[in-house]
């Protein structure tokens, strides 16, 4: 998975934090992310806001 940056989810300070909260407060999506991260054969790249979002997850 590659999570983009730049203007993804707004171009404001802390946009990645808001992005992560939309995932954490939606059980269905949260479960999908947990399942993805448990799999050792996956690769994840987060850039800019995407990196903020992933680190908050």
MITORGU-953772 format. One record per residue (C-alpha): residue number from 1; residue in three letters; chain; x, y, z. Coordinates in nm, 4 decimals, padded with zeros to 6 digits. Layout:
# residues N
+-----+-----+----+----------+----------+----------+
|   i |  aa | ch |        x |        y |        z |
+-----+-----+----+----------+----------+----------+
| NUM | ALA |  A |        X |        Y |        Z |
...
+-----+-----+----+----------+----------+----------+
This chain:
# residues 57
+-----+-----+----+----------+----------+----------+
|   i |  aa | ch |        x |        y |        z |
+-----+-----+----+----------+----------+----------+
|   1 | UNK |  A |  00.0000 |  00.0000 |  00.0000 |
|   2 | UNK |  A |  00.1227 |  00.3482 | -00.0823 |
|   3 | UNK |  A | -00.0396 |  00.6336 |  00.1069 |
|   4 | UNK |  A |  00.0082 |  00.9643 | -00.0681 |
|   5 | UNK |  A |  00.0838 |  01.3033 |  00.0748 |
|   6 | UNK |  A |  00.0586 |  01.6550 | -00.0531 |
|   7 | UNK |  A | -00.3018 |  01.7639 | -00.0551 |
|   8 | UNK |  A | -00.4442 |  01.4299 |  00.0563 |
|   9 | UNK |  A | -00.7002 |  01.4892 |  00.3309 |
|  10 | UNK |  A | -00.6282 |  01.8622 |  00.3337 |
|  11 | UNK |  A | -00.3099 |  02.0622 |  00.3204 |
|  12 | UNK |  A | -00.3065 |  02.1763 |  00.6819 |
|  13 | UNK |  A | -00.0876 |  02.1003 |  00.9818 |
|  14 | UNK |  A | -00.1947 |  01.7698 |  01.1321 |
|  15 | UNK |  A | -00.4028 |  01.6547 |  00.8352 |
|  16 | UNK |  A | -00.2617 |  01.3045 |  00.8759 |
|  17 | UNK |  A | -00.3964 |  01.2939 |  01.2306 |
|  18 | UNK |  A | -00.7461 |  01.3738 |  01.1114 |
|  19 | UNK |  A | -00.7130 |  01.1157 |  00.8381 |
|  20 | UNK |  A | -00.6127 |  00.8464 |  01.0885 |
|  21 | UNK |  A | -00.9064 |  00.9319 |  01.3159 |
|  22 | UNK |  A | -01.1520 |  00.8673 |  01.0333 |
|  23 | UNK |  A | -01.0038 |  00.5173 |  01.0116 |
|  24 | UNK |  A | -00.9848 |  00.4547 |  01.3861 |
|  25 | UNK |  A | -01.3471 |  00.5595 |  01.4422 |
|  26 | UNK |  A | -01.4857 |  00.3367 |  01.1653 |
|  27 | UNK |  A | -01.4703 | -00.0220 |  01.2906 |
|  28 | UNK |  A | -01.5071 | -00.1810 |  00.9467 |
|  29 | UNK |  A | -01.2175 |  00.0160 |  00.7955 |
|  30 | UNK |  A | -01.0084 | -00.0178 |  01.1125 |
|  31 | UNK |  A | -01.0460 | -00.3970 |  01.0943 |
|  32 | UNK |  A | -00.9341 | -00.3946 |  00.7292 |
|  33 | UNK |  A | -00.6202 | -00.1956 |  00.8150 |
|  34 | UNK |  A | -00.5407 | -00.4268 |  01.1086 |
|  35 | UNK |  A | -00.5759 | -00.7316 |  00.8842 |
|  36 | UNK |  A | -00.3445 | -00.5725 |  00.6268 |
|  37 | UNK |  A | -00.0761 | -00.4830 |  00.8838 |
|  38 | UNK |  A | -00.0819 | -00.8302 |  01.0428 |
|  39 | UNK |  A |  00.0187 | -00.9846 |  00.7092 |
|  40 | UNK |  A |  00.4004 | -00.9980 |  00.7048 |
|  41 | UNK |  A |  00.4161 | -01.0169 |  00.3251 |
|  42 | UNK |  A |  00.2765 | -00.6655 |  00.2721 |
|  43 | UNK |  A |  00.4683 | -00.3424 |  00.2206 |
|  44 | UNK |  A |  00.3525 |  00.0044 |  00.3195 |
|  45 | UNK |  A |  00.4884 |  00.3427 |  00.2141 |
|  46 | UNK |  A |  00.3585 |  00.6661 |  00.3625 |
|  47 | UNK |  A |  00.4593 |  01.0037 |  00.2195 |
|  48 | UNK |  A |  00.3922 |  01.3399 |  00.3878 |
|  49 | UNK |  A |  00.0314 |  01.3326 |  00.5212 |
|  50 | UNK |  A |  00.0255 |  00.9608 |  00.4469 |
|  51 | UNK |  A |  00.3225 |  00.9058 |  00.6765 |
|  52 | UNK |  A |  00.1505 |  01.1061 |  00.9518 |
|  53 | UNK |  A | -00.1632 |  00.8987 |  00.9082 |
|  54 | UNK |  A |  00.0209 |  00.5658 |  00.9207 |
|  55 | UNK |  A |  00.2272 |  00.6623 |  01.2251 |
|  56 | UNK |  A | -00.0922 |  00.7586 |  01.4097 |
|  57 | UNK |  A | -00.2520 |  00.4256 |  01.3305 |
+-----+-----+----+----------+----------+----------+
